[in-house]
């Protein structure tokens, strides 16, 4: 899909594939009837890497990179992840707010030309249950990303045996590649 077509998306679905040695994610458009549409992107992350890096491709052939994100440092509790396009040009960044995340996971997203966005788990009770009762770590969670009190995008984890997220975009200028990186990052990095 061309960048203009990707930027026109108002909603997409991120679904994790079950694999032994890598985390893989499919990003799909949403059809007019609400069902899962065509593949927009495919992401792969090696597990147990010292410095987190995820490459997101145009499809699962992994021939054409679309974007990627990489941690600035190794083993940083409040790590910053730089998001770049296929040529290495910066798109934006996201970082975990370690102190705020002790009770309710909180992330900050930055893109040039837009105010800083903050995303936080919507429900404090669900956030607390997921942290303190290991057997409930599968509970769905919902993140709302806002800037200056206005919604920018949201990521909703749905019930199911494998991880599936619905991403809704409310701000027309947010780069969809940055949103995809953050949505994949929420699953791949959330427990760190």
N, C-alpha and C positions, 0 to 999 in steps of 0.2 A: 504494500500500500504506500502511496506517495504521502509525503509529510502533510500536504494540505488535507488529504482525506483523513489522516489520523487526527489532525487538529480539529476537524469538524465533529469528531465523536463527542457525544454528551454523556454517554454511559458505556462501560465495558465490563467484562467479566474476567477475572483472573482465577485460574484453576491450577492447583498443584497436581503434578503427576507423581505417582508413587514409584520411586527408584531407590536402589540400595546405597549407592556411593555418591549421588549428586541430588541436589534439589532442582527440580525442573518445573517451570511454570508456563502455561499457555495464557495469552491475553486474547480474548475474543471480542468482536463487536457484538452489539445486541440488535437482533432483528426487530422490525416494526411490531411484531406480535409479542415481543418480550423474551423470545427464546434466544439461545446462544447463536450468534452469527459466525461469520468467517474469522479465521485466525489473523490477528493484527501483529502479534509479536510472540517470541519464544525466548524464555530466559533459562539460564543454567548457572548454578552455583555449586562449587565443590564444597563438600562438608569438611569440617575440621581444618580449614585454612587459617594460617596465622594472621594474614592480612586479608580481610574480606574484599572480594572482587566478584562482581556479577556482570556478565555480558548478556545483553538482550539483542536477539537477532530478529530479522524480518520473518523467519519461519523456522521450523524444526530441522531443516537441512543444515543450519548453522553456517551457511556460506556468506551471508551478508549481515554484518553487525549493524544494528540500528542505534544503539546507545549502550552505555555501561555505567556502573557506579563502583567506586573504590574507596575504601577507608583511607584516611590520611595517615593514620598511625596504627600500629599493632596494639592489640589488647588495651583499648581505651574505653572505659565505661560510658563516656559521653561522646563517643566517636562521631566525627564528621565524615560524611560520604560525599565526594564530588561526583556529579553526574555530567557526563560528556557525550557528545554525539559520536558517530562512527569515525570521525576524523580527529577526535580528541578535543574538539572545541567545547568549552564549558557551556552547559545548559543551566545549571543551578547546583544546589546542594541541599542535603538534609542532615540533621543531627538529632541525636537523642538527648533530651534534657534529663540527666541522671537523677538530680534531686527531685524534680517533679514526678519522675517515673517510679519512685519508691511506692507510692500508693496507686497512681493512675498513670499509665504510660503516656508520655508526652514527647512529641517530635516537633522540630522547627524546620520549615522549608523556605528556601530563598531562591528567587529568580530575579535577575536584573530587570528593573522597570516596574516591579510589583512590591508592595509592602511585605515584610516577613509574615509568613503564615505559621500558625501554631495548630497542631492537631493533637487531640487528647481523647482518650477513651470516654465515650459518652456516659457510661454507667459506672459510678463508683462501686456499688455493691458487686457487680459482675467482675470488675477489676480486682477487688479484694478477694473474692472467691477464687479466681484464677490463680492468684499468688499464693494463697495459704492452704488450698485444698488441691493437692497434686492430681487427684483423680478427676477434677473438674477443669483441667487445663484445656479441654476440648470445647469449652463453652464459646459460643459466638461472641465476637466483640465488634464494636462500632467506633470508628474514629471520625470526628468532624474537624476539618481544617478550616480555620477562619483567619481573616486579615482585617484589622480595624473593625471587628465585630460583624463582618459580613462573611457568609459562607463562600468558600472557594471550591472545595471538593470534599467528598465523604467516601469512606471505605467501610463496607459492611460485610463482616464474615458471616456466612450462612451456615445453618445446621447441616451436618452431613458427615460421612465417614472420611472424606478427604476434604482438604481445605479449598473453599470456594468463596470468592469475594465479588461483590457488586460495587463498582466504583461509579459515583455520580459526580459530574463536573458542573459547577454552578457559575464559574467565572470564565468568560470567553478567552481571556488572554493567557491563562495558565498553560504552559507548554505540556501537552499530553505526554510527552516522553518523560518529563519530570514526575508527573502523576503516576505513570507506569512504574518508574523506578521506586517511588515511595511505596506504592501498593505491594510490589514484590518484596521490598525491604521490610515491610511490616510483618510478613510471614517469615522471611528468611532470617531476620535479625531480632525479632520481637523478644525471644527468650534469652537474649544475651545481655 
